[in-house]
Amino acid sequence: MRVVLHIGKLVLRDLEVGDAKAVATGLKSELSRLIAEPGVAAQLAGGGNQARIAGGQMTLRQAENKAASAETGRSLGRAVGASILGGKQT
């Protein structure tokens, strides 16, 4: 089974460029990890094509370093994953 996830727009306001890249990288890695979990692909397939899932707004505090920015991205990935999976967090 193949799952394709496309993030068309990710708005990260008021972050330094390096921090924004680290957050985006953390987000991508966490979503990839979540989608690779056993049973998740089948759950997503059962929902059919979803052209758009609104992620809403989140307030993030400024990270102190790139590692913290990446962790912020992973946290964001878990929240987005929960939205995609109907509230189920893994």
matplotlib code that plots the C-alpha trace (Angstrom):
import matplotlib.pyplot as plt

x = [0.0, 1.3, 0.4, 1.3, 1.2, 1.7, 2.1, 1.1, 1.6, 3.3, 3.4, 5.9, 5.7, 8.3, 10.9, 14.5, 15.1, 17.3, 14.7, 11.9, 13.9, 14.5, 10.8, 9.8, 12.3, 11.0, 7.4, 8.2, 10.2, 7.4, 4.6, 6.7, 7.2, 3.5, 2.4, 4.8, 3.3, 1.5, -2.1, -2.0, -1.8, -4.9, -6.7, -5.9, -7.0, -10.3, -10.9, -10.5, -8.8, -8.7, -8.0, -7.4, -7.2, -7.3, -4.6, -5.9, -3.6, -1.0, 1.2, 4.8, 7.3, 10.8, 13.2, 16.6, 18.5, 18.1, 17.5, 14.7, 13.3, 13.3, 11.5, 8.9, 8.5, 8.0, 5.4, 3.6, 3.8, 2.1, -0.7, -1.1, -1.0, -3.8, -5.9, -5.3, -6.0, -9.1, -7.7, -5.6, -2.1, 0.6]
y = [0.0, 3.5, 6.6, 10.0, 13.0, 16.4, 19.5, 22.3, 25.1, 25.3, 28.8, 29.4, 33.0, 34.9, 32.1, 32.4, 30.7, 28.0, 27.3, 27.1, 24.5, 22.5, 22.6, 21.6, 18.7, 17.5, 17.7, 15.7, 13.0, 12.6, 12.4, 9.8, 7.8, 7.9, 6.9, 4.0, 2.6, -0.8, -0.4, 3.4, 3.1, 0.8, 3.3, 6.1, 4.1, 3.4, 7.1, 7.5, 10.5, 13.6, 16.6, 18.8, 18.6, 21.9, 21.9, 25.0, 27.3, 26.5, 28.8, 27.7, 29.3, 30.2, 27.3, 27.8, 25.8, 23.7, 20.5, 22.2, 23.4, 19.9, 18.7, 21.4, 20.1, 16.6, 17.8, 19.6, 16.3, 14.4, 17.0, 16.9, 13.1, 13.1, 15.3, 13.0, 9.9, 11.3, 12.0, 8.8, 9.7, 7.1]
z = [0.0, -0.8, 1.1, -0.3, 1.9, 0.4, 2.6, 0.3, 2.7, 6.0, 7.5, 10.3, 11.3, 13.3, 13.2, 12.1, 8.8, 10.4, 13.1, 10.5, 8.5, 11.7, 12.6, 9.1, 9.1, 12.5, 11.2, 8.1, 10.1, 12.7, 10.1, 8.2, 11.4, 12.2, 8.8, 8.8, 12.1, 11.6, 10.6, 9.9, 6.1, 6.1, 8.4, 6.0, 3.0, 4.7, 4.8, 1.1, -0.6, 1.6, -0.6, 2.4, 6.2, 8.0, 10.7, 12.5, 14.3, 16.9, 19.0, 19.3, 21.5, 20.2, 20.5, 22.1, 19.5, 16.4, 18.4, 20.3, 17.0, 15.6, 18.7, 18.2, 14.7, 15.9, 18.4, 15.6, 13.6, 16.3, 16.5, 12.7, 12.8, 15.4, 13.1, 10.2, 12.2, 13.8, 17.2, 17.7, 18.7, 18.4]

ax = plt.figure().add_subplot(projection="3d")
ax.plot(x, y, z, "-o")
ax.set_aspect("equal")
plt.show()
